Amino acid sequence: MIIEHTATHLGKKSCYIYKNIHNRRIGAYLNGKQKTALKYVSELVTIISADCINRKILAKNGE
């Protein structure tokens, strides 16, 4: 389940889930691929919050 789906399921915003994940030593529970994915999510959040790119562009490029 991706962060956005988790947030929707819990009735929270994605940033809430993201902050909770990053405020814990979750790396101890993740495998290598999951750690890499979390690293890229962190970088994407920084780019998106700086308004350099938006979700529509990401979705379009991801197709």
Contacts in CASP RR format, 6 or more apart in sequence:
PFRMAT RR
TARGET T0000
AUTHOR 0000-0000-0000
METHOD contacts of the structure
MODEL  1
MIIEHTATHLGKKSCYIYKNIHNRRIGAYLNGKQKTALKYVSELVTIISA
DCINRKILAKNGE
1 9 0 8 1.000
3 14 0 8 1.000
3 17 0 8 1.000
3 18 0 8 1.000
3 21 0 8 1.000
3 41 0 8 1.000
4 14 0 8 1.000
6 17 0 8 1.000
7 13 0 8 1.000
7 14 0 8 1.000
7 16 0 8 1.000
7 17 0 8 1.000
10 17 0 8 1.000
15 45 0 8 1.000
18 41 0 8 1.000
18 45 0 8 1.000
21 38 0 8 1.000
22 42 0 8 1.000
26 38 0 8 1.000
27 35 0 8 1.000
27 38 0 8 1.000
30 38 0 8 1.000
44 58 0 8 1.000
47 53 0 8 1.000
48 54 0 8 1.000
48 55 0 8 1.000
48 58 0 8 1.000
END
